[in-house]
Amino acid sequence: MRTAAAIVLTAMPEEAKPFLDKARLTQRVGELTTPSSFKAWFLELASPRILLVQTGIGQTAAASALTWALGQVSTRDVFISGTAGGLHTSVNVGDIIVGSEYRYGMADATAFGYELGQVPGQPVTFTGSDRVLQALDLVDGKNIRPGLMLSSDSFITAKNVSAVRDAFPDALSTDMESTAAAQICHAYGTGFAAVRAVSDLCGPAADQDFHMELDKAASLAADTTLALIALLRGGDRPDRRRRQFGLDALYAALYTVIAIDNELEPSDASGLDLDMSDLTRDLHEEQVAAFAELIAAGKAFVAENPHGRITSQRYDAIRAEILHDLNLAGGRGRQTWPPTSQTIMKRFDGYWNNAMTSIGLTSGSGRRRGGLRYSGEDYRSAIRLYHESMTAQRKNPSYSGYQQWLADQDKAFPSGASIRQHFGTWADAILSLYEER
């Protein structure tokens, strides 16, 4: 499963827009295919990517979209970012509320012994992420208030605000999605935080401003959300620098691919003397540990078989399989471990044979630079012709569809794996067509 720095939910397009605008400043943004009316994008605003989901308004919309998102990526952190109604009398327009607790504002099963706001079979409250709450003091220049958030399918207005305040005297804000998302995260064991800027007051006092423009409030929430994600990822801002792999990460990739190519069994990695920190940017600890055993097996194999060989083409084919199995992806501006053969060659004076020698393999003359079978235009031409064929048939282009189309062609074109490898992901290949227009 692909790894994400965080899943960020927004209910409305206006709340998603600040994230999309920031991502488009430095990177292309590719929209994902979803099974319903909600929308989703991967954004290069942290490492690894952020999965942004525009769920639609309401508890059911948020819960269903989040369930889908948690099936797409592995992450420790889920956020909702957007706007809220200020409920507590001390709350002002522009305040940013970060949920420490979440309850349903209209749930009432008190006749059966449950507390007001509690759904039968569920906790009285859903708690917010400790990691996020601890990081709040490190976010500069924000009027941030942690506290209880309510969610309901009904709007809280001046007509009913007094009753809600009496029932939940500590509640700071109200919205229509946060508690449903908190319940899903509770079920999945994933950290959750709602970050909402107060755009309206449910019952303003006479001397209070009671409204802020939606886009301004959404931007405040988005800025705070991104600041929190950056802090949780170990930095003070989103990382947009181009990645540089250490030599140990390159050795680890080569040993891994050799182990897979030779169908080796994982072996004891306790004595492995390679720095694995580069791997942790893309993989969870359990995945790093599993790869370490393959790396150890590959390293032992090379020591016993110094005259072995693996070509750069074979390396890239196995790398593509690894990324596919993990649901990871590379792409322009985004380098994912294991690195490509081209990345490895650049670190060894442009020659694959130098990389082989560096890990102890002595045979083979290596491949000449510039000897690739297909040019960049060949890849673009293949995906363009396939897309035109699908458009004529009124079909959506897909990876499996490309493979079927390829089998019917008289002329040789790059394989689907090569297309995906060249562009980074299948989605990037399709998006490249629109960049040409």
NUZADO-199664 format. One line per 3 residues: number of its first residue (from 1); their letters; for each residue x, z, y of C-alpha. Coordinates in pm, 1 decimal, m for minus. Layout:
// NUZADO-199664
NUM = a = X/Z/Y | ...
***
This chain:
// NUZADO-199664
1 = mrt = 0.0/0.0/0.0 | 125.4/m84.0/348.8 | 245.7/208.9/560.3
4 = aaa = 118.7/267.4/914.9 | 238.2/503.9/1185.1 | m127.7/585.9/1246.8
7 = ivl = m479.8/454.2/1222.6 | m644.5/446.9/1565.7 | m1021.7/410.8/1585.1
10 = tam = m1214.4/306.3/1894.5 | m1588.6/260.1/1913.4 | m1615.1/m1.6/2187.3
13 = pee = m1416.4/m308.1/2298.3 | m1337.6/m137.2/2629.7 | m1168.5/144.5/2437.1
16 = akp = m965.8/m95.0/2219.7 | m854.1/m308.4/2514.4 | m578.0/m77.1/2648.1
19 = fld = m405.5/m79.2/2308.5 | m434.5/m455.6/2273.7 | m310.5/m513.4/2628.1
22 = kar = m2.8/m296.5/2571.9 | 78.5/m466.7/2242.1 | 45.4/m814.8/2391.2
25 = ltq = 305.7/m735.8/2657.1 | 583.7/m768.5/2401.1 | 433.4/m886.4/2072.1
28 = rvg = 177.3/m1123.4/1928.7 | m132.9/m947.7/1801.1 | m288.5/m1071.5/1478.8
31 = elt = m645.4/m982.6/1393.8 | m720.7/m879.1/1036.7 | m1008.7/m995.8/823.2
34 = tps = m1262.2/m716.6/768.9 | m1565.0/m699.7/538.2 | m1813.3/m619.9/813.7
37 = sfk = m1872.0/m652.1/1185.9 | m1594.5/m412.0/1286.7 | m1258.0/m551.2/1400.8
40 = awf = m899.9/m453.6/1315.8 | m548.9/m539.2/1432.2 | m191.7/m441.1/1351.1
43 = lel = m4.6/m346.0/1669.8 | 372.1/m315.6/1717.6 | 342.3/m5.3/1936.7
46 = asp = 524.7/224.2/1692.7 | 734.2/193.5/1381.0 | 579.2/115.7/1140.1
49 = ril = 278.0/m61.2/1289.3 | m41.1/100.5/1414.5 | m366.8/m11.4/1257.1
52 = lvq = m624.3/m34.9/1538.0 | m989.5/m50.2/1431.5 | m1281.9/m116.1/1666.0
55 = tgi = m1556.5/46.8/1460.6 | m1871.7/2.5/1664.2 | m2080.3/287.1/1801.8
58 = gqt = m2217.7/570.8/1591.2 | m2129.0/797.0/1303.8 | m2205.4/552.4/1022.6
61 = aaa = m2004.4/276.1/1189.3 | m1703.9/505.3/1233.7 | m1718.5/648.2/881.2
64 = sal = m1750.6/311.2/707.9 | m1474.6/143.8/911.6 | m1239.0/437.3/860.1
67 = twa = m1301.3/435.9/484.3 | m1201.1/68.6/480.2 | m891.7/137.6/692.7
70 = lgq = m771.2/417.1/464.2 | m785.3/167.4/179.2 | m558.3/m71.7/370.0
73 = vst = m272.3/154.7/477.2 | m103.7/480.3/390.4 | m66.7/712.6/688.9
76 = rdv = m44.5/1079.8/779.8 | m235.1/1049.1/1106.0 | m576.7/918.5/1207.6
79 = fis = m689.7/916.3/1571.3 | m1006.2/830.9/1756.8 | m933.0/726.7/2113.5
82 = gta = m1194.8/667.2/2377.8 | m1442.0/837.8/2605.0 | m1670.5/1139.5/2578.9
85 = ggl = m1937.0/1325.3/2767.0 | m1823.1/1652.4/2922.7 | m2038.6/1933.9/2785.2
88 = hts = m1882.5/2266.2/2886.8 | m1936.5/2373.1/3247.0 | m1560.4/2402.2/3299.5
91 = vnv = m1494.1/2041.0/3200.5 | m1438.0/1780.4/3470.5 | m1438.6/1401.1/3474.5
94 = gdi = m1091.9/1276.5/3379.9 | m1010.5/1570.7/3154.5 | m870.1/1467.7/2817.9
97 = ivg = m1021.3/1656.0/2527.3 | m830.4/1675.8/2199.3 | m1034.4/1817.2/1917.6
100 = sey = m918.2/2133.4/1748.0 | m1255.9/2156.8/1569.3 | m1541.5/1914.9/1506.2
103 = ryg = m1910.6/1986.2/1436.2 | m2232.4/1789.8/1414.9 | m2439.3/1864.5/1724.2
106 = mad = m2777.5/1791.2/1568.0 | m2729.7/1900.4/1205.0 | m2970.9/2184.5/1126.2
109 = ata = m2991.5/2321.3/772.2 | m3025.8/2682.2/887.0 | m3344.1/2716.5/677.8
112 = fgy = m3121.7/2700.0/370.3 | m2860.1/2945.4/493.0 | m2619.5/2702.1/657.1
115 = elg = m2486.0/2741.4/1009.3 | m2611.3/2521.9/1289.5 | m2400.1/2206.0/1296.4
118 = qvp = m2302.9/2236.9/929.7 | m2392.7/1968.5/675.5 | m2481.7/2115.6/333.5
121 = gqp = m2181.9/2108.9/104.5 | m1937.2/2063.0/392.9 | m1729.1/2313.9/593.5
124 = vtf = m1881.9/2482.3/897.0 | m1627.6/2295.1/1109.3 | m1371.5/2024.9/1042.1
127 = tgs = m1032.9/2122.6/1180.2 | m803.1/1901.8/1383.4 | m447.7/1805.6/1294.2
130 = drv = m202.0/2091.5/1340.4 | 77.2/1839.9/1401.8 | m109.9/1685.9/1693.1
133 = lqa = m216.8/2018.2/1843.0 | 142.9/2144.9/1833.9 | 261.2/1831.1/2013.8
136 = ldl = 18.1/1862.3/2305.4 | 254.0/2072.7/2516.7 | 510.0/1790.6/2504.2
139 = vdg = 278.8/1531.7/2661.6 | 361.7/1513.3/3031.1 | 128.2/1481.0/3325.3
142 = kni = m203.7/1501.6/3145.2 | m493.3/1739.3/3197.7 | m534.1/1797.0/2824.9
145 = rpg = m769.0/2054.7/2676.2 | m791.9/2127.8/2304.2 | m1119.7/2261.4/2174.8
148 = lml = m1444.9/2208.0/1989.5 | m1600.5/1860.8/1993.6 | m1957.5/1780.7/1895.4
151 = ssd = m2087.5/1452.9/1757.1 | m2445.4/1334.4/1741.4 | m2652.8/1018.9/1718.7
154 = sfi = m2844.9/1140.3/2023.5 | m2719.0/1137.8/2381.3 | m2682.8/1471.9/2554.3
157 = tak = m2834.6/1448.8/2901.0 | m2939.9/1685.9/3175.7 | m3271.6/1728.4/2992.9
160 = nvs = m3128.2/1880.4/2675.4 | m2780.2/1994.6/2777.4 | m2883.7/2359.7/2824.1
163 = avr = m3009.8/2389.2/2465.8 | m2688.8/2235.5/2326.5 | m2472.9/2463.9/2539.1
166 = daf = m2667.6/2765.8/2420.0 | m2626.5/2657.8/2056.3 | m2254.3/2571.6/2090.0
169 = pda = m2119.5/2772.3/2385.1 | m1754.8/2682.2/2311.1 | m1803.3/2306.4/2276.3
172 = lst = m1611.5/2104.3/2535.1 | m1743.8/1752.5/2478.8 | m1985.0/1534.7/2290.0
175 = dme = m1960.9/1185.0/2143.3 | m2110.3/977.4/1863.2 | m1822.1/927.2/1615.1
178 = sta = m1555.4/1198.5/1601.4 | m1705.9/1444.1/1353.1 | m1794.5/1170.5/1103.6
181 = aaq = m1433.6/1049.9/1111.9 | m1312.0/1410.3/1077.3 | m1527.7/1447.8/766.1
184 = ich = m1379.7/1132.9/609.4 | m1025.6/1253.7/684.4 | m1112.7/1594.0/537.3
187 = ayg = m1219.4/1418.2/216.1 | m898.9/1209.6/207.0 | m666.2/1495.0/304.1
190 = tgf = m544.2/1306.2/611.7 | m467.2/1455.9/951.8 | m722.3/1373.8/1222.2
193 = aav = m739.3/1404.6/1598.8 | m992.1/1276.0/1850.3 | m841.5/1206.1/2192.2
196 = rav = m1113.9/1141.2/2446.2 | m1118.1/1120.0/2824.1 | m1431.2/1259.9/2985.6
199 = sdl = m1609.1/971.9/3157.6 | m1942.0/1144.8/3228.4 | m2071.6/1498.5/3256.8
202 = cgp = m2378.6/1586.6/3053.0 | m2498.6/1836.6/3313.2 | m2287.3/1824.0/3628.0
205 = aad = m2288.9/2095.2/3887.7 | m2379.4/2003.1/4242.2 | m2019.6/1982.4/4359.2
208 = qdf = m1879.3/1788.6/4060.6 | m1802.6/1421.2/4025.1 | m2004.7/1313.8/3724.7
211 = hme = m1879.0/964.5/3639.6 | m1556.2/768.7/3585.7 | m1531.2/395.8/3514.1
214 = ldk = m1519.7/328.6/3139.5 | m1201.7/122.9/3147.6 | m1012.5/387.5/3346.5
217 = aas = m1119.2/667.3/3111.1 | m1033.2/454.5/2806.1 | m684.7/388.8/2946.5
220 = laa = m625.1/761.4/2997.0 | m719.4/829.0/2636.2 | m507.6/540.6/2505.1
223 = dtt = m198.5/653.9/2698.8 | m232.6/1004.7/2558.7 | m290.6/878.6/2205.5
226 = lal = 20.3/658.6/2214.0 | 227.4/941.7/2360.0 | 119.7/1165.6/2072.7
229 = ial = 197.4/899.9/1812.5 | 543.3/851.1/1962.6 | 608.3/1225.2/1948.7
232 = lrg = 493.2/1244.9/1587.3 | 726.4/957.4/1498.9 | 1020.7/1149.3/1642.7
235 = gdr = 1066.0/981.2/1981.0 | 955.1/1011.9/2338.9 | 807.3/661.3/2361.8
238 = pdr = 690.9/381.0/2131.6 | 991.7/215.4/1965.3 | 1010.1/m150.4/2062.5
241 = rrr = 1380.9/m199.7/1995.6 | 1487.8/m460.7/1744.3 | 1584.2/m289.9/1424.6
244 = qfg = 1942.4/m279.6/1296.8 | 1989.1/m189.2/931.9 | 2286.1/22.0/828.7
247 = lda = 2518.2/m115.2/561.8 | 2391.2/137.4/309.4 | 2037.9/1.0/356.2
250 = lya = 2169.3/m348.4/279.8 | 2351.8/m226.8/m31.2 | 2037.7/m43.0/m139.8
253 = aly = 1831.6/m361.8/m105.8 | 2078.7/m565.0/m311.2 | 2098.3/m306.4/m588.1
256 = tvi = 1717.9/m278.4/m595.0 | 1666.6/m651.7/m634.0 | 1937.0/m673.3/m901.5
259 = aid = 1765.0/m393.8/m1094.5 | 1429.7/m570.9/m1077.3 | 1580.8/m909.6/m1161.8
262 = nel = 1741.6/m766.3/m1474.2 | 1433.0/m558.6/m1565.1 | 1636.0/m237.3/m1564.3
265 = eps = 1482.1/102.0/m1626.3 | 1508.6/349.5/m1334.9 | 1795.1/593.3/m1374.1
268 = das = 1903.6/930.7/m1236.4 | 1968.6/901.2/m862.0 | 2100.8/1253.4/m802.8
271 = gld = 2455.0/1125.1/m755.8 | 2364.2/825.5/m539.9 | 2596.0/821.6/m239.1
274 = ldm = 2398.8/592.5/m9.1 | 2225.5/684.1/317.4 | 1854.4/622.1/255.5
277 = sdl = 1729.6/711.2/603.8 | 1650.8/348.0/695.0 | 1403.4/333.2/407.1
280 = trd = 1201.7/625.6/538.7 | 1088.4/420.2/840.1 | 877.5/203.0/610.4
283 = lhe = 821.7/414.5/299.5 | 691.0/757.2/207.6 | 924.5/1011.9/45.9
286 = eqv = 779.8/942.3/m299.3 | 841.4/570.4/m259.3 | 1197.7/627.4/m137.6
289 = aaf = 1263.0/848.0/m440.5 | 1129.7/577.3/m673.8 | 1347.8/311.7/m512.3
292 = ael = 1650.0/543.2/m530.5 | 1621.3/539.1/m910.1 | 1612.6/159.0/m911.4
295 = iaa = 1908.5/148.0/m671.9 | 2105.6/377.2/m901.4 | 2023.7/154.6/m1198.4
298 = gka = 2127.5/m159.1/m1011.1 | 2451.5/m3.9/m890.5 | 2544.0/104.1/m1243.6
301 = fva = 2462.0/m245.3/m1372.5 | 2692.2/m408.8/m1115.9 | 2974.5/m172.6/m1209.2
304 = enp = 2939.7/m272.3/m1574.8 | 2876.4/m642.0/m1505.9 | 3101.3/m747.7/m1216.2
307 = hgr = 3068.4/m1115.7/m1306.3 | 2690.2/m1114.4/m1261.8 | 2515.1/m1312.0/m994.1
310 = its = 2190.9/m1331.6/m795.6 | 2118.7/m1614.1/m552.3 | 1981.8/m1566.5/m204.1
313 = qry = 1669.8/m1762.7/m304.5 | 1606.8/m1533.0/m598.4 | 1670.4/m1229.4/m378.2
316 = dai = 1411.5/m1345.5/m123.4 | 1157.0/m1421.1/m395.4 | 1188.6/m1069.2/m538.3
319 = rae = 1184.1/m919.6/m188.2 | 855.4/m1099.7/m121.8 | 713.6/m949.5/m441.5
322 = ilh = 824.6/m600.3/m333.9 | 659.5/m634.7/7.9 | 344.3/m774.0/m149.8
325 = dln = 325.2/m488.2/m401.5 | 374.4/m231.0/m123.9 | 141.3/m416.9/113.0
328 = lag = 421.4/m420.9/370.4 | 507.3/m709.9/598.1 | 786.9/m830.9/818.7
331 = grg = 755.5/m1077.6/1103.4 | 887.8/m1164.6/1444.0 | 999.5/m851.5/1622.6
334 = rqt = 941.8/m651.2/1307.0 | 1206.5/m608.3/1036.0 | 1098.9/m434.2/719.7
337 = wpp = 1312.9/m298.4/436.5 | 1421.9/m465.1/214.8 | 1576.1/m703.7/471.7
340 = tsq = 1580.5/m1080.2/422.3 | 1880.3/m1260.0/273.9 | 1941.2/m1408.0/619.9
343 = tim = 1968.4/m1058.9/768.7 | 2214.8/m959.3/498.1 | 2425.2/m1273.8/544.8
346 = krf = 2448.4/m1216.7/920.0 | 2618.9/m882.6/850.6 | 2870.3/m1050.2/616.6
349 = dgy = 2999.7/m1332.6/837.7 | 2713.9/m1563.3/744.5 | 2794.3/m1594.6/374.9
352 = wnn = 2592.1/m1468.9/81.3 | 2903.2/m1461.2/m136.6 | 3058.4/m1205.2/97.9
355 = amt = 2759.7/m979.2/41.9 | 2798.5/m1016.8/m333.7 | 3165.1/m926.1/m311.6
358 = sig = 3086.7/m620.4/m98.9 | 2885.2/m460.5/m381.3 | 3136.0/m551.7/m652.8
361 = lts = 3016.9/m890.0/m783.2 | 3309.8/m1128.9/m805.3 | 3181.3/m1458.1/m947.8
364 = gsg = 3007.6/m1753.1/m785.2 | 3105.7/m1967.4/m494.3 | 2813.9/m1870.8/m273.7
367 = rrr = 2575.8/m2101.0/m93.3 | 2678.4/m2298.1/209.9 | 2508.9/m2208.1/534.0
370 = ggl = 2249.7/m2461.8/637.4 | 2170.1/m2551.8/278.1 | 1808.1/m2435.8/280.0
373 = rys = 1566.4/m2676.2/117.3 | 1302.7/m2667.8/388.9 | 1339.5/m2670.4/764.6
376 = ged = 1128.1/m2471.4/1006.3 | 926.2/m2784.6/1081.0 | 863.2/m2830.4/706.9
379 = yrs = 700.1/m2488.3/693.8 | 493.3/m2552.9/1005.2 | 387.7/m2895.7/878.6
382 = air = 276.8/m2753.6/542.4 | 61.1/m2480.9/691.0 | m78.8/m2723.7/951.3
385 = lyh = m182.9/m2980.4/687.9 | m336.0/m2711.2/468.4 | m530.3/m2566.1/762.8
388 = esm = m660.6/m2910.9/855.7 | m777.2/m2962.8/498.3 | m962.8/m2631.7/494.7
391 = taq = m1118.8/m2700.8/834.6 | m1248.1/m3034.3/710.0 | m1402.8/m2858.6/409.1
394 = rkn = m1537.9/m2575.8/628.4 | m1344.0/m2318.6/428.9 | m1136.1/m2023.6/548.4
397 = psy = m761.8/m2061.3/485.9 | m618.2/m1809.6/242.4 | m299.4/m1749.6/47.4
400 = sgy = m463.7/m1825.0/m287.4 | m631.1/m2131.9/m135.2 | m292.5/m2260.8/m23.0
403 = qqw = m157.9/m2227.5/m376.1 | m451.3/m2430.5/m509.9 | m408.7/m2691.7/m236.7
406 = lad = m36.6/m2713.3/m315.4 | m104.4/m2799.2/m680.4 | m303.8/m3107.2/m573.1
409 = qdk = m37.0/m3252.2/m343.0 | 186.4/m3545.6/m437.8 | 453.3/m3447.3/m187.3
412 = afp = 664.1/m3133.1/m230.7 | 580.1/m2852.0/10.6 | 708.9/m2491.0/35.1
415 = sga = 543.6/m2248.1/m205.3 | 300.2/m1985.5/m86.0 | 566.3/m1716.7/m132.9
418 = sir = 809.7/m1920.6/76.5 | 547.9/m1968.2/349.6 | 481.7/m1594.8/357.4
421 = qhf = 854.3/m1520.2/354.5 | 929.4/m1765.9/636.1 | 659.9/m1641.4/873.5
424 = gtw = 670.7/m1275.0/766.5 | 306.9/m1252.6/654.3 | 33.2/m1497.2/561.8
427 = ada = m155.9/m1393.8/876.5 | 149.0/m1476.4/1088.5 | 162.5/m1822.8/929.0
430 = ils = m196.4/m1894.0/1031.3 | m143.5/m1746.7/1376.6 | 154.4/m1977.8/1432.2
433 = lye = m89.9/m2269.9/1447.2 | m260.9/m2120.5/1749.3 | 71.2/m2066.0/1923.7
436 = er = 131.5/m2439.4/1906.8 | m187.7/m2516.2/2099.4
***
